[in-house]
């Protein structure tokens, strides 16, 4: 019985440094998008994460000249 209770508790705890328990739903959403069966969804998610990473590293949005828009309809 003690082992079952320990396994149940371990299933609900996710010890990740810097991750608040309220942010878990966002992590789950990202994982589901990255595992999406339509190949365009994971690729778009990956590009969005790269954009956010670059923006966070520099403190500003990347220059539009360096990253032209993919949609030229506009």
Biopython code that builds the backbone (N, CA, C, O; Angstrom):
import numpy as np
from Bio.PDB.StructureBuilder import StructureBuilder

atoms = [
    (1, "UNK", "N", (0.811, -1.196, 0.000)),
    (1, "UNK", "CA", (0.000, 0.000, 0.000)),
    (1, "UNK", "C", (0.854, 1.260, 0.000)),
    (1, "UNK", "O", (0.540, 2.225, -0.696)),
    (2, "UNK", "N", (1.917, 1.255, 0.766)),
    (2, "UNK", "CA", (2.762, 2.445, 0.857)),
    (2, "UNK", "C", (3.390, 2.763, -0.487)),
    (2, "UNK", "O", (3.542, 3.933, -0.840)),
    (3, "UNK", "N", (3.754, 1.739, -1.237)),
    (3, "UNK", "CA", (4.373, 1.963, -2.535)),
    (3, "UNK", "C", (3.364, 2.573, -3.515)),
    (3, "UNK", "O", (3.729, 3.440, -4.309)),
    (4, "UNK", "N", (2.129, 2.141, -3.471)),
    (4, "UNK", "CA", (1.097, 2.675, -4.346)),
    (4, "UNK", "C", (0.863, 4.155, -4.066)),
    (4, "UNK", "O", (0.733, 4.950, -4.997)),
    (5, "UNK", "N", (0.809, 4.525, -2.802)),
    (5, "UNK", "CA", (0.624, 5.929, -2.443)),
    (5, "UNK", "C", (1.812, 6.758, -2.907)),
    (5, "UNK", "O", (1.636, 7.896, -3.341)),
    (6, "UNK", "N", (3.005, 6.213, -2.825)),
    (6, "UNK", "CA", (4.207, 6.914, -3.268)),
    (6, "UNK", "C", (4.191, 7.109, -4.786)),
    (6, "UNK", "O", (4.567, 8.172, -5.280)),
    (7, "UNK", "N", (3.760, 6.089, -5.520)),
    (7, "UNK", "CA", (3.671, 6.202, -6.974)),
    (7, "UNK", "C", (2.619, 7.231, -7.374)),
    (7, "UNK", "O", (2.829, 7.999, -8.313)),
    (8, "UNK", "N", (1.502, 7.253, -6.677)),
    (8, "UNK", "CA", (0.456, 8.215, -6.961)),
    (8, "UNK", "C", (0.951, 9.640, -6.731)),
    (8, "UNK", "O", (0.672, 10.534, -7.530)),
    (9, "UNK", "N", (1.679, 9.850, -5.649)),
    (9, "UNK", "CA", (2.215, 11.175, -5.342)),
    (9, "UNK", "C", (3.246, 11.583, -6.395)),
    (9, "UNK", "O", (3.280, 12.747, -6.795)),
    (10, "UNK", "N", (4.075, 10.666, -6.845)),
    (10, "UNK", "CA", (5.102, 10.959, -7.840)),
    (10, "UNK", "C", (4.477, 11.320, -9.182)),
    (10, "UNK", "O", (5.040, 12.111, -9.940)),
    (11, "UNK", "N", (3.336, 10.754, -9.472)),
    (11, "UNK", "CA", (2.660, 11.039, -10.727)),
    (11, "UNK", "C", (2.180, 12.483, -10.800)),
    (11, "UNK", "O", (2.061, 13.033, -11.895)),
    (12, "UNK", "N", (1.903, 13.103, -9.671)),
    (12, "UNK", "CA", (1.359, 14.455, -9.641)),
    (12, "UNK", "C", (2.422, 15.519, -9.400)),
    (12, "UNK", "O", (2.140, 16.704, -9.580)),
    (13, "UNK", "N", (3.609, 15.149, -9.009)),
    (13, "UNK", "CA", (4.679, 16.108, -8.755)),
    (13, "UNK", "C", (5.630, 16.153, -9.943)),
    (13, "UNK", "O", (6.095, 15.119, -10.422)),
    (14, "UNK", "N", (5.910, 17.357, -10.406)),
    (14, "UNK", "CA", (6.855, 17.544, -11.489)),
    (14, "UNK", "C", (7.891, 18.551, -11.022)),
    (14, "UNK", "O", (7.701, 19.756, -11.186)),
    (15, "UNK", "N", (8.989, 18.069, -10.441)),
    (15, "UNK", "CA", (9.994, 18.995, -9.943)),
    (15, "UNK", "C", (10.885, 19.521, -11.070)),
    (15, "UNK", "O", (11.815, 18.837, -11.499)),
    (16, "UNK", "N", (10.604, 20.720, -11.542)),
    (16, "UNK", "CA", (11.405, 21.367, -12.565)),
    (16, "UNK", "C", (11.806, 22.735, -12.035)),
    (16, "UNK", "O", (10.954, 23.527, -11.635)),
    (17, "UNK", "N", (13.085, 23.005, -12.033)),
    (17, "UNK", "CA", (13.579, 24.274, -11.513)),
    (17, "UNK", "C", (13.056, 25.413, -12.384)),
    (17, "UNK", "O", (13.177, 25.378, -13.608)),
    (18, "UNK", "N", (12.483, 26.404, -11.749)),
    (18, "UNK", "CA", (11.991, 27.574, -12.459)),
    (18, "UNK", "C", (10.598, 27.437, -13.034)),
    (18, "UNK", "O", (10.119, 28.355, -13.700)),
    (19, "UNK", "N", (9.941, 26.334, -12.799)),
    (19, "UNK", "CA", (8.602, 26.125, -13.335)),
    (19, "UNK", "C", (7.601, 26.134, -12.191)),
    (19, "UNK", "O", (7.671, 25.320, -11.270)),
    (20, "UNK", "N", (6.685, 27.058, -12.272)),
    (20, "UNK", "CA", (5.632, 27.158, -11.275)),
    (20, "UNK", "C", (4.535, 26.154, -11.615)),
    (20, "UNK", "O", (4.302, 25.865, -12.789)),
    (21, "UNK", "N", (3.883, 25.639, -10.632)),
    (21, "UNK", "CA", (2.825, 24.646, -10.854)),
    (21, "UNK", "C", (1.705, 25.183, -11.744)),
    (21, "UNK", "O", (1.075, 24.416, -12.473)),
    (22, "UNK", "N", (1.452, 26.486, -11.693)),
    (22, "UNK", "CA", (0.405, 27.074, -12.532)),
    (22, "UNK", "C", (0.818, 27.134, -14.000)),
    (22, "UNK", "O", (-0.032, 27.327, -14.868)),
    (23, "UNK", "N", (2.104, 26.973, -14.290)),
    (23, "UNK", "CA", (2.589, 27.020, -15.675)),
    (23, "UNK", "C", (2.555, 25.657, -16.351)),
    (23, "UNK", "O", (2.847, 25.558, -17.543)),
    (24, "UNK", "N", (2.211, 24.627, -15.632)),
    (24, "UNK", "CA", (2.206, 23.281, -16.204)),
    (24, "UNK", "C", (1.238, 23.146, -17.368)),
    (24, "UNK", "O", (1.520, 22.421, -18.323)),
    (25, "UNK", "N", (0.123, 23.819, -17.307)),
    (25, "UNK", "CA", (-0.833, 23.699, -18.421)),
    (25, "UNK", "C", (-0.236, 24.241, -19.707)),
    (25, "UNK", "O", (-0.534, 23.728, -20.786)),
    (26, "UNK", "N", (0.610, 25.280, -19.614)),
    (26, "UNK", "CA", (1.254, 25.834, -20.809)),
    (26, "UNK", "C", (2.296, 24.866, -21.356)),
    (26, "UNK", "O", (2.442, 24.729, -22.571)),
    (27, "UNK", "N", (3.010, 24.205, -20.476)),
    (27, "UNK", "CA", (3.994, 23.218, -20.903)),
    (27, "UNK", "C", (3.282, 22.054, -21.584)),
    (27, "UNK", "O", (3.731, 21.564, -22.621)),
    (28, "UNK", "N", (2.173, 21.616, -21.000)),
    (28, "UNK", "CA", (1.398, 20.528, -21.616)),
    (28, "UNK", "C", (0.872, 20.932, -22.987)),
    (28, "UNK", "O", (0.856, 20.115, -23.908)),
    (29, "UNK", "N", (0.441, 22.184, -23.132)),
    (29, "UNK", "CA", (-0.058, 22.671, -24.406)),
    (29, "UNK", "C", (1.068, 22.683, -25.448)),
    (29, "UNK", "O", (0.860, 22.273, -26.589)),
    (30, "UNK", "N", (2.252, 23.148, -25.059)),
    (30, "UNK", "CA", (3.389, 23.149, -25.976)),
    (30, "UNK", "C", (3.740, 21.742, -26.422)),
    (30, "UNK", "O", (3.996, 21.507, -27.603)),
    (31, "UNK", "N", (3.752, 20.816, -25.492)),
    (31, "UNK", "CA", (4.068, 19.431, -25.838)),
    (31, "UNK", "C", (3.028, 18.871, -26.800)),
    (31, "UNK", "O", (3.373, 18.182, -27.760)),
    (32, "UNK", "N", (1.760, 19.165, -26.546)),
    (32, "UNK", "CA", (0.727, 18.656, -27.455)),
    (32, "UNK", "C", (0.863, 19.277, -28.842)),
    (32, "UNK", "O", (0.625, 18.601, -29.843)),
    (33, "UNK", "N", (1.243, 20.554, -28.917)),
    (33, "UNK", "CA", (1.448, 21.186, -30.222)),
    (33, "UNK", "C", (2.666, 20.602, -30.936)),
    (33, "UNK", "O", (2.641, 20.407, -32.151)),
    (34, "UNK", "N", (3.725, 20.324, -30.185)),
    (34, "UNK", "CA", (4.925, 19.751, -30.792)),
    (34, "UNK", "C", (4.705, 18.306, -31.244)),
    (34, "UNK", "O", (5.418, 17.820, -32.121)),
    (35, "UNK", "N", (3.730, 17.620, -30.655)),
    (35, "UNK", "CA", (3.423, 16.232, -31.035)),
    (35, "UNK", "C", (2.229, 16.140, -31.983)),
    (35, "UNK", "O", (1.769, 15.038, -32.281)),
    (36, "UNK", "N", (1.732, 17.248, -32.450)),
    (36, "UNK", "CA", (0.543, 17.278, -33.309)),
    (36, "UNK", "C", (0.784, 16.478, -34.591)),
    (36, "UNK", "O", (1.876, 16.538, -35.156)),
    (37, "UNK", "N", (-0.228, 15.726, -35.060)),
    (37, "UNK", "CA", (-0.043, 14.894, -36.251)),
    (37, "UNK", "C", (0.150, 15.689, -37.548)),
    (37, "UNK", "O", (0.807, 15.209, -38.471)),
    (38, "UNK", "N", (-0.415, 16.896, -37.626)),
    (38, "UNK", "CA", (-0.216, 17.740, -38.810)),
    (38, "UNK", "C", (1.188, 18.330, -38.740)),
    (38, "UNK", "O", (1.474, 19.069, -37.798)),
    (39, "UNK", "N", (2.076, 18.044, -39.687)),
    (39, "UNK", "CA", (3.471, 18.463, -39.587)),
    (39, "UNK", "C", (3.683, 19.974, -39.567)),
    (39, "UNK", "O", (4.738, 20.440, -39.138)),
    (40, "UNK", "N", (2.707, 20.740, -40.020)),
    (40, "UNK", "CA", (2.880, 22.195, -40.004)),
    (40, "UNK", "C", (2.732, 22.769, -38.596)),
    (40, "UNK", "O", (3.333, 23.798, -38.289)),
    (41, "UNK", "N", (1.957, 22.134, -37.752)),
    (41, "UNK", "CA", (1.730, 22.632, -36.391)),
    (41, "UNK", "C", (3.004, 22.563, -35.547)),
    (41, "UNK", "O", (3.351, 23.560, -34.915)),
    (42, "UNK", "N", (3.714, 21.436, -35.506)),
    (42, "UNK", "CA", (4.968, 21.423, -34.743)),
    (42, "UNK", "C", (6.011, 22.399, -35.297)),
    (42, "UNK", "O", (6.764, 23.003, -34.534)),
    (43, "UNK", "N", (6.053, 22.552, -36.627)),
    (43, "UNK", "CA", (7.019, 23.477, -37.222)),
    (43, "UNK", "C", (6.694, 24.921, -36.843)),
    (43, "UNK", "O", (7.595, 25.689, -36.504)),
    (44, "UNK", "N", (5.438, 25.290, -36.896)),
    (44, "UNK", "CA", (5.037, 26.638, -36.497)),
    (44, "UNK", "C", (5.309, 26.869, -35.015)),
    (44, "UNK", "O", (5.741, 27.954, -34.625)),
    (45, "UNK", "N", (5.062, 25.869, -34.200)),
    (45, "UNK", "CA", (5.335, 25.962, -32.768)),
    (45, "UNK", "C", (6.824, 26.145, -32.520)),
    (45, "UNK", "O", (7.222, 26.961, -31.689)),
    (46, "UNK", "N", (7.652, 25.386, -33.240)),
    (46, "UNK", "CA", (9.107, 25.502, -33.096)),
    (46, "UNK", "C", (9.584, 26.902, -33.469)),
    (46, "UNK", "O", (10.424, 27.478, -32.779)),
    (47, "UNK", "N", (9.049, 27.449, -34.560)),
    (47, "UNK", "CA", (9.443, 28.795, -34.984)),
    (47, "UNK", "C", (8.992, 29.851, -33.973)),
    (47, "UNK", "O", (9.710, 30.817, -33.712)),
    (48, "UNK", "N", (7.816, 29.663, -33.417)),
    (48, "UNK", "CA", (7.330, 30.609, -32.407)),
    (48, "UNK", "C", (8.217, 30.567, -31.161)),
    (48, "UNK", "O", (8.510, 31.607, -30.572)),
    (49, "UNK", "N", (8.640, 29.378, -30.764)),
    (49, "UNK", "CA", (9.535, 29.250, -29.608)),
    (49, "UNK", "C", (10.896, 29.891, -29.893)),
    (49, "UNK", "O", (11.475, 30.529, -29.014)),
    (50, "UNK", "N", (11.407, 29.725, -31.117)),
    (50, "UNK", "CA", (12.666, 30.379, -31.488)),
    (50, "UNK", "C", (12.529, 31.899, -31.435)),
    (50, "UNK", "O", (13.424, 32.592, -30.951)),
    (51, "UNK", "N", (11.416, 32.406, -31.929)),
    (51, "UNK", "CA", (11.151, 33.847, -31.906)),
    (51, "UNK", "C", (11.125, 34.351, -30.465)),
    (51, "UNK", "O", (11.748, 35.364, -30.146)),
    (52, "UNK", "N", (10.410, 33.648, -29.606)),
    (52, "UNK", "CA", (10.326, 34.066, -28.208)),
    (52, "UNK", "C", (11.685, 33.993, -27.512)),
    (52, "UNK", "O", (12.026, 34.858, -26.705)),
    (53, "UNK", "N", (12.451, 32.959, -27.830)),
    (53, "UNK", "CA", (13.788, 32.821, -27.247)),
    (53, "UNK", "C", (14.687, 33.965, -27.674)),
    (53, "UNK", "O", (15.388, 34.547, -26.846)),
    (54, "UNK", "N", (14.673, 34.295, -28.963)),
    (54, "UNK", "CA", (15.484, 35.407, -29.461)),
    (54, "UNK", "C", (15.043, 36.727, -28.843)),
    (54, "UNK", "O", (15.879, 37.550, -28.469)),
    (55, "UNK", "N", (13.744, 36.930, -28.736)),
    (55, "UNK", "CA", (13.221, 38.169, -28.154)),
    (55, "UNK", "C", (13.607, 38.285, -26.683)),
    (55, "UNK", "O", (13.971, 39.365, -26.218)),
    (56, "UNK", "N", (13.529, 37.185, -25.957)),
    (56, "UNK", "CA", (13.866, 37.206, -24.534)),
    (56, "UNK", "C", (15.358, 37.428, -24.333)),
    (56, "UNK", "O", (15.762, 38.086, -23.374)),
    (57, "UNK", "N", (16.177, 36.889, -25.223)),
    (57, "UNK", "CA", (17.631, 37.021, -25.081)),
    (57, "UNK", "C", (18.099, 38.441, -25.325)),
    (57, "UNK", "O", (19.019, 38.917, -24.660)),
    (58, "UNK", "N", (17.472, 39.124, -26.278)),
    (58, "UNK", "CA", (17.902, 40.479, -26.624)),
    (58, "UNK", "C", (17.102, 41.552, -25.905)),
    (58, "UNK", "O", (17.553, 42.692, -25.799)),
    (59, "UNK", "N", (15.944, 41.207, -25.420)),
    (59, "UNK", "CA", (15.092, 42.184, -24.757)),
    (59, "UNK", "C", (14.230, 42.970, -25.719)),
    (59, "UNK", "O", (13.526, 43.892, -25.306)),
    (60, "UNK", "N", (14.270, 42.620, -27.007)),
    (60, "UNK", "CA", (13.425, 43.284, -28.003)),
    (60, "UNK", "C", (13.060, 42.284, -29.083)),
    (60, "UNK", "O", (13.659, 41.213, -29.185)),
    (61, "UNK", "N", (12.077, 42.641, -29.880)),
    (61, "UNK", "CA", (11.665, 41.765, -30.972)),
    (61, "UNK", "C", (12.742, 41.757, -32.052)),
    (61, "UNK", "O", (13.387, 42.781, -32.279)),
    (62, "UNK", "N", (12.949, 40.628, -32.718)),
    (62, "UNK", "CA", (13.942, 40.584, -33.798)),
    (62, "UNK", "C", (13.603, 41.579, -34.898)),
    (62, "UNK", "O", (12.433, 41.870, -35.148)),
    (63, "UNK", "N", (14.629, 42.093, -35.549)),
    (63, "UNK", "CA", (14.469, 43.069, -36.621)),
    (63, "UNK", "C", (13.729, 42.446, -37.800)),
    (63, "UNK", "O", (14.021, 41.317, -38.195)),
    (64, "UNK", "N", (12.769, 43.185, -38.361)),
    (64, "UNK", "CA", (12.001, 42.662, -39.487)),
    (64, "UNK", "C", (12.863, 42.445, -40.723)),
    (64, "UNK", "O", (12.552, 41.575, -41.536)),
    (65, "UNK", "N", (13.937, 43.213, -40.887)),
    (65, "UNK", "CA", (14.806, 43.036, -42.045)),
    (65, "UNK", "C", (15.519, 41.691, -41.988)),
    (65, "UNK", "O", (15.774, 41.076, -43.024)),
    (66, "UNK", "N", (15.842, 41.234, -40.783)),
    (66, "UNK", "CA", (16.511, 39.946, -40.617)),
    (66, "UNK", "C", (15.538, 38.785, -40.763)),
    (66, "UNK", "O", (15.917, 37.700, -41.203)),
    (67, "UNK", "N", (14.285, 39.017, -40.393)),
    (67, "UNK", "CA", (13.265, 37.966, -40.418)),
    (67, "UNK", "C", (12.060, 38.453, -41.220)),
    (67, "UNK", "O", (11.068, 38.887, -40.634)),
    (68, "UNK", "N", (12.132, 38.388, -42.559)),
    (68, "UNK", "CA", (10.993, 38.858, -43.335)),
    (68, "UNK", "C", (9.767, 38.000, -43.082)),
    (68, "UNK", "O", (9.901, 36.817, -42.771)),
    (69, "UNK", "N", (8.576, 38.569, -43.209)),
    (69, "UNK", "CA", (7.359, 37.786, -42.968)),
    (69, "UNK", "C", (7.225, 36.654, -43.988)),
    (69, "UNK", "O", (7.596, 36.792, -45.154)),
    (70, "UNK", "N", (6.689, 35.543, -43.515)),
    (70, "UNK", "CA", (6.496, 34.394, -44.401)),
    (70, "UNK", "C", (5.316, 34.594, -45.332)),
    (70, "UNK", "O", (5.264, 33.985, -46.401)),
    (71, "UNK", "N", (4.375, 35.433, -44.949)),
    (71, "UNK", "CA", (3.195, 35.689, -45.746)),
    (71, "UNK", "C", (3.375, 37.029, -46.452)),
    (71, "UNK", "O", (3.439, 38.070, -45.797)),
    (72, "UNK", "N", (3.457, 37.013, -47.757)),
    (72, "UNK", "CA", (3.676, 38.245, -48.528)),
    (72, "UNK", "C", (2.381, 38.797, -49.105)),
    (72, "UNK", "O", (2.423, 39.661, -49.980)),
    (73, "UNK", "N", (1.241, 38.324, -48.640)),
    (73, "UNK", "CA", (-0.044, 38.750, -49.187)),
    (73, "UNK", "C", (-0.422, 40.158, -48.742)),
    (73, "UNK", "O", (-1.233, 40.819, -49.391)),
    (74, "UNK", "N", (0.158, 40.615, -47.646)),
    (74, "UNK", "CA", (-0.319, 41.763, -46.983)),
    (74, "UNK", "C", (-0.005, 43.108, -47.265)),
    (74, "UNK", "O", (-0.502, 44.013, -46.595)),
]
sb = StructureBuilder()
sb.init_structure("model")
sb.init_model(0)
sb.init_chain("A")
sb.init_seg("    ")
for serial, (resi, resn, name, xyz) in enumerate(atoms, 1):
    if name == "N":
        sb.init_residue(resn, " ", resi, " ")
    sb.init_atom(name, np.array(xyz, "f"), 0.0, 1.0, " ", f" {name:<3s}", serial, name[0])
structure = sb.get_structure()
